[in-house]
Amino acid sequence: METLPLLAQISAVVILLLTSGFFSMLGTAVMGLNNYRLHDLADKGVLSSKTMQRLLLHTDQLLSVVLIVNYLLNVTIPVIATSIVLNALGNHSLVLLITIGSVTLLIFVFAEITPKIIGTAYSEKIALLASLIIKPLVTGSRPLIWLINTLTNSILYILRINTKSGSDLHLSNDEWRRLVLESSSCISSKRRRILLNLFGLDSISVDDVMIPRRQIEALDFDMPFDYLVRQLETCHHNKLLLYQGDIDRVLGMLHVRKTLAALHNQAFEREKLRELLADPYFVPSGTPVFQQLQFFQKNQHRMALVVNEYGEVQGLVTPEDIIEELIGELTTRLPSTANSVSNGWNAQGECIVSGSIPLRELNRRLNLRLPLDGPKTLNGLILERLEAIPEGDVGLMISNTRMQVMQINNQAIRTVKLFRTTQLDTAQPTVAEQSNT
């Protein structure tokens, strides 16, 4: 080395420094690769991605080559640089100290820190471009790699360290949710919302998505026959619940089209309705939504009655109710079951809603954050906060949402006016306060 010209020696140090930086950048880029993206590129026929996939099948060999080369270069650079300075300036301790400090700084900046930052920022491009260069190096270094890995594995075996115990890791639901939330640049907001709803199915029961008992459209077998027929003819549903006297005394599910067809027979009588009934399908209150969706699919049912521990009907649930929880409203609700939020906020930032509207639906439609861990409806939430049935108009704030009770009927809140919260309001504490007007 001393026989070479000074410029050639300095050029050799620069080349070694850049080469060391390249391998540092490559090692960081390989560790930061997105495996799903790599598989997608390989399926599309990208040659470099297929090469990198084969290299990653033996990650220990790939990283061993990168680390060995990088280490050898980082050791060689100070030796050559020190030799150049000592030949040029003489053997002085101060010169030696300054040389070692300068070379160490150069290695940190140009061979370690800067390349690794670049490798992190452009991991895919760097790894794929370098794959064709690193492959022959890995192939030619296999004997040396085998020897080093054998020694390393022997040491790990002696220390009783199992490197494979943590390799099979599974993401929890919360971790998947975090992954989806952080993928805003890759997934549209609508698809991201559907995925988040899907991960939340485990914490939702049929009570959260069912049609409440008071809103179930059903037929009373004891009503006058003419009125019963008229209700069938004006029904908007394909199936109706038929009960006798009280909705808890369920007779069965009536297929509306088949019943209307049978009505053309003049000999049709009230008791003939029993022959057209299908057996009702009951599910216990608290059944997880995802489990219920599987039951619907397995048993080919399209409607189920939710009952409590005493056998009392609490509501009605269909597959459509569960699907709407995932993707939003499929169809416009009928006027009889509408909850007055289809138009959203008006120009004044107000919205009038029914007190019987489910809180999950209200949050979804108006982008609110009302609590879901207690009552299921807005009426229940307000009564829980007030701890009494209000008399007259009452204003309160719940979870940064201002609201005013407008109409009360039969000990239940019928209509409520909601006010869109401003930035100033959101800074206020979320406490309920009555203001009789």
C-alpha positions in Angstrom: 0.0 0.0 0.0 2.9 2.3 0.8 4.2 2.0 -2.8 1.0 3.5 -4.2 0.8 7.3 -4.9 -0.8 9.3 -2.1 -3.8 10.2 -4.3 -4.4 6.5 -5.0 -4.3 5.7 -1.3 -6.8 8.4 -0.4 -9.0 7.2 -3.3 -8.9 3.7 -1.9 -10.0 5.0 1.6 -12.9 6.9 -0.1 -14.0 3.9 -2.1 -13.9 1.6 1.0 -15.9 4.2 2.9 -18.6 4.4 0.2 -18.6 0.6 -0.1 -19.1 0.3 3.7 -21.9 2.8 3.5 -23.5 0.8 0.7 -23.6 -2.4 2.8 -24.9 -0.5 5.8 -27.7 1.0 3.7 -28.5 -2.4 2.2 -28.7 -4.1 5.6 -31.2 -1.5 6.8 -33.2 -1.6 3.6 -33.5 -5.4 3.7 -34.8 -5.3 7.3 -37.3 -2.6 6.4 -38.8 -4.4 3.4 -42.6 -4.8 3.2 -43.1 -8.6 2.7 -46.6 -8.1 1.4 -45.5 -5.6 -1.2 -42.5 -7.8 -2.1 -44.9 -10.8 -2.8 -47.1 -8.6 -4.9 -44.2 -7.4 -7.0 -43.0 -11.0 -7.4 -46.5 -12.1 -8.6 -46.4 -9.3 -11.2 -43.1 -10.8 -12.5 -40.6 -8.3 -11.3 -37.2 -10.1 -11.5 -35.4 -8.3 -8.7 -38.3 -9.0 -6.3 -38.1 -12.7 -7.1 -34.4 -12.6 -6.4 -34.8 -10.8 -3.1 -37.5 -13.3 -2.1 -35.1 -16.2 -2.7 -32.4 -14.4 -0.6 -34.9 -13.7 2.2 -35.6 -17.5 2.4 -32.1 -17.6 4.1 -32.1 -14.3 6.0 -29.2 -15.5 8.2 -27.0 -16.0 5.2 -27.9 -12.6 3.7 -27.4 -10.6 6.9 -24.2 -12.5 7.6 -22.6 -11.4 4.3 -23.7 -7.8 4.8 -22.4 -7.7 8.4 -19.1 -9.5 7.6 -18.3 -7.2 4.7 -19.4 -4.1 6.5 -17.3 -5.0 9.6 -14.2 -5.9 7.5 -14.4 -2.6 5.7 -14.9 -0.6 8.9 -11.8 -2.2 10.3 -9.7 -1.7 7.2 -10.5 1.9 6.7 -8.8 3.2 9.9 -5.7 1.1 9.3 -5.2 2.5 5.8 -6.0 6.0 6.9 -3.6 5.9 9.8 -0.9 4.5 7.6 -1.3 7.3 5.2 -1.2 10.0 7.9 1.8 8.5 9.7 3.8 8.3 6.5 3.0 11.9 5.6 3.3 13.6 9.0 5.4 11.3 11.1 4.7 9.2 14.2 3.3 11.6 16.7 0.8 10.8 19.4 -1.2 13.9 18.7 -1.4 13.2 15.0 -2.4 9.6 15.7 -5.2 10.8 18.1 -6.5 13.3 15.6 -6.4 10.7 12.8 -8.3 8.1 14.7 -11.0 10.6 15.8 -11.4 12.0 12.3 -11.7 8.5 10.7 -14.2 7.4 13.4 -16.3 10.5 12.7 -16.2 9.8 8.9 -17.2 6.1 9.4 -20.1 7.2 11.7 -21.4 9.8 9.3 -20.7 8.3 5.8 -20.7 4.6 6.5 -23.3 4.2 9.3 -25.8 6.9 10.1 -26.4 8.6 6.8 -26.6 5.3 4.7 -29.0 3.8 7.3 -31.3 6.8 7.2 -31.4 6.5 3.4 -31.9 2.8 3.6 -34.9 3.3 5.9 -36.5 5.9 3.6 -36.0 4.0 0.4 -35.9 0.4 1.6 -37.8 -1.1 -1.4 -35.9 0.6 -4.2 -32.5 0.0 -2.6 -33.1 -3.6 -1.7 -34.4 -4.5 -5.1 -31.7 -2.7 -7.0 -29.0 -4.3 -4.9 -30.5 -7.8 -5.0 -28.8 -8.7 -8.3 -25.4 -7.6 -6.9 -25.6 -9.3 -3.5 -26.9 -12.6 -4.8 -23.5 -13.8 -6.3 -21.7 -12.5 -3.2 -24.0 -14.6 -1.0 -23.5 -17.7 -3.2 -19.7 -17.4 -3.2 -19.5 -16.8 0.6 -21.6 -19.8 1.6 -18.6 -21.9 3.0 -17.5 -19.0 5.2 -21.1 -18.2 6.2 -21.7 -21.8 7.1 -18.7 -21.9 9.4 -19.6 -18.6 11.1 -23.3 -19.6 11.6 -22.3 -23.0 12.9 -20.1 -21.3 15.6 -22.8 -18.8 16.4 -25.5 -21.5 16.7 -23.3 -23.6 18.9 -22.8 -20.6 21.3 -26.6 -20.0 21.3 -27.2 -23.7 22.0 -24.8 -23.7 24.9 -26.6 -20.6 26.3 -30.0 -22.3 25.8 -31.3 -19.4 23.7 -34.0 -20.5 21.3 -34.2 -18.0 18.4 -37.3 -19.6 16.9 -39.6 -19.2 19.9 -40.6 -15.6 19.0 -40.7 -16.0 15.2 -44.4 -17.0 15.0 -46.1 -13.8 16.3 -49.8 -13.1 15.8 -51.2 -9.6 15.8 -54.1 -8.9 18.2 -57.3 -7.1 17.1 -56.0 -3.9 18.7 -52.7 -4.2 16.7 -54.6 -4.8 13.5 -56.8 -1.7 14.2 -53.7 0.4 14.8 -52.2 -1.0 11.5 -55.4 0.0 9.6 -55.5 3.5 11.3 -51.9 4.2 10.2 -52.6 3.1 6.6 -54.5 6.3 5.7 -52.3 6.9 2.6 -53.0 3.4 1.2 -56.7 2.7 2.1 -59.6 5.0 1.4 -61.5 6.3 4.3 -64.7 4.3 3.5 -62.7 1.0 3.3 -60.8 1.8 6.4 -64.0 2.4 8.3 -65.4 -1.0 7.1 -62.2 -2.7 8.3 -62.4 -1.0 11.7 -66.0 -2.0 12.0 -65.1 -5.6 11.2 -62.5 -5.7 13.9 -65.1 -4.4 16.4 -67.6 -7.1 15.7 -66.3 -9.2 18.7 -67.4 -6.5 21.1 -70.9 -6.0 19.6 -74.0 -8.1 20.5 -77.3 -8.4 18.7 -78.8 -6.0 21.2 -76.7 -3.2 19.5 -78.0 -3.8 16.0 -81.6 -5.2 16.5 -84.8 -3.4 15.8 -86.2 -2.6 19.3 -89.4 -4.3 20.5 -91.5 -1.1 20.2 -90.5 -0.7 16.5 -91.2 -4.2 15.3 -94.0 -4.3 12.7 -96.1 -7.3 13.6 -99.7 -8.6 13.3 -102.0 -9.5 16.2 -103.9 -12.7 15.4 -106.9 -11.5 17.5 -107.4 -8.3 15.6 -110.5 -8.0 13.2 -109.9 -10.1 10.1 -110.6 -7.2 7.7 -108.1 -5.0 9.5 -105.5 -7.8 9.5 -105.9 -8.3 5.7 -105.6 -4.5 5.1 -102.4 -4.4 7.1 -101.0 -7.3 5.1 -101.8 -5.5 1.8 -100.1 -2.3 2.9 -97.1 -4.0 4.5 -93.6 -3.1 3.2 -91.9 -6.3 4.4 -91.6 -9.7 3.0 -92.1 -11.4 6.4 -94.1 -10.4 9.4 -94.3 -11.6 13.0 -97.7 -12.9 14.0 -98.6 -13.0 17.7 -101.7 -13.5 19.7 -102.7 -10.8 22.2 -99.2 -9.9 23.3 -96.0 -9.8 21.3 -94.4 -12.2 23.8 -96.9 -14.9 22.6 -95.4 -15.5 19.2 -97.2 -17.8 16.8 -94.7 -17.7 14.0 -93.4 -15.8 11.0 -95.9 -15.1 8.1 -94.7 -14.9 4.5 -96.6 -11.9 3.2 -96.6 -12.8 -0.5 -97.8 -16.3 0.0 -100.5 -15.1 2.4 -101.7 -12.4 -0.1 -101.9 -15.1 -2.8 -103.9 -17.3 -0.5 -106.3 -14.5 0.2 -107.7 -14.7 -3.3 -109.3 -17.9 -2.3 -112.8 -17.0 -1.0 -112.7 -19.9 1.4 -109.8 -18.5 3.2 -110.4 -18.1 6.9 -108.5 -16.8 9.9 -107.4 -20.2 11.0 -105.7 -20.8 7.6 -103.1 -18.3 8.7 -101.7 -20.9 11.2 -101.0 -23.3 8.3 -98.9 -20.6 6.5 -96.8 -19.8 9.5 -93.1 -20.7 9.7 -91.5 -21.5 13.0 -89.9 -18.5 14.7 -86.2 -18.4 15.3 -85.1 -17.1 18.7 -81.7 -16.0 19.9 -80.7 -15.0 23.4 -79.9 -11.5 24.3 -76.2 -10.7 24.3 -75.3 -13.1 21.4 -72.2 -11.7 19.6 -73.0 -10.2 16.2 -70.3 -12.2 14.4 -71.6 -15.5 15.9 -75.2 -14.6 14.9 -74.2 -13.9 11.4 -72.7 -17.4 11.2 -75.9 -18.8 12.6 -77.9 -17.0 9.9 -75.6 -18.4 7.2 -75.7 -21.9 8.6 -79.4 -22.2 9.3 -80.6 -20.2 6.2 -82.7 -17.9 8.4 -83.3 -14.3 7.4 -84.9 -13.1 10.7 -84.5 -13.8 14.4 -86.2 -12.7 17.6 -84.0 -11.5 20.4 -85.3 -12.7 23.8 -84.1 -12.1 27.4 -83.7 -14.7 30.1 -87.4 -14.7 30.8 -88.3 -15.4 27.2 -89.6 -11.9 26.6 -89.1 -10.5 23.1 -86.6 -7.6 23.2 -86.2 -7.0 19.5 -85.7 -8.4 16.0 -82.5 -8.8 14.1 -81.8 -9.6 10.4 -78.5 -10.2 8.4 -79.1 -6.8 6.9 -78.9 -5.1 10.3 -75.5 -6.7 10.9 -74.2 -5.9 7.4 -75.3 -2.3 7.9 -73.3 -2.1 11.0 -70.2 -2.9 8.9 -70.8 -0.8 5.7 -73.5 1.7 6.6 -77.1 2.0 5.4 -78.0 -0.3 2.5 -81.4 1.2 1.8 -83.5 4.2 2.9 -85.6 3.3 6.0 -89.3 3.4 5.7 -91.1 6.5 7.2 -92.5 4.4 10.0 -89.1 3.4 11.2 -87.1 6.4 10.3 -85.2 8.1 13.0 -85.1 11.6 11.4 -81.4 11.8 10.8 -81.3 11.0 7.1 -80.8 14.7 6.2 -78.1 15.2 8.8 -77.2 18.6 10.2 -79.1 21.6 8.8 -77.6 25.0 8.0 -77.9 26.1 11.6 -76.0 23.0 12.9 -79.0 21.4 14.4 -80.7 18.0 13.9 -83.9 16.6 15.3 -83.9 12.9 16.0 -86.1 10.3 17.6 -85.4 9.3 21.2 -85.6 5.6 20.2 -82.7 5.8 17.7 -79.9 3.4 18.6 -76.7 5.2 19.8 -74.5 3.3 17.4 -76.6 4.5 14.4 -76.6 8.1 15.7 -72.8 8.1 16.1 -72.4 6.7 12.7 -74.7 9.1 10.9 -73.8 12.3 12.6 -70.1 11.5 13.5 -70.7 11.7 17.2 -69.0 10.0 20.1 -71.8 9.2 22.5 -71.0 6.4 25.0 -71.9 2.9 23.9 -71.1 1.0 27.1 -74.5 1.6 28.7 -78.0 2.2 27.3 -78.5 1.4 23.7 -80.8 4.2 22.6 -80.7 8.0 23.0 -83.8 7.9 25.2 -82.0 5.5 27.6 -78.9 7.5 27.6 -80.7 10.8 28.5 -82.8 9.1 31.2 -79.6 7.6 32.7 -77.9 10.9 32.9 -80.9 12.8 34.3 -81.8 10.0 36.6 -85.5 11.0 36.2 -88.1 11.5 33.5 -87.8 15.2 32.5 -90.8 17.5 32.7 -90.8 20.0 29.8 -87.8 21.0 27.8 -84.5 20.0 29.2 -81.0 20.8 27.9 -77.9 18.8 28.6 -74.5 18.0 27.3 -73.2 14.4 26.9 -69.7 13.6 25.5 -69.4 17.1 24.0 -72.8 16.8 22.3 -75.3 19.5 23.3 -79.0 18.3 23.1 -82.4 19.4 24.1 -85.4 17.2 24.9 -88.4 18.4 22.8 -91.2 15.9 23.2 -92.1 13.3 25.9 -94.8 10.7 25.6 -95.7 7.7 27.7 -92.7 8.2 30.1 -90.3 8.1 27.1 -88.5 10.8 25.2 -89.9 11.0 21.7 -87.8 13.7 20.0 -84.5 15.4 20.8 -82.8 18.3 19.1 -79.0 18.0 18.7 -76.6 20.9 18.3 -73.4 20.6 16.3 -70.6 21.3 18.8 -68.1 24.1 17.9 -64.4 24.1 18.8 -65.2 26.3 21.8 -67.8 23.8 23.0 -65.4 20.8 22.7 -63.0 22.5 25.1 -65.7 22.5 27.8 -66.0 19.5 30.3 -68.5 16.8 29.3 -71.1 17.1 32.1 -74.8 16.9 31.9 -76.6 20.0 33.1 -80.3 20.7 33.2 -81.8 23.9 32.0 -85.6 24.0 32.2 -87.0 26.5 29.7 
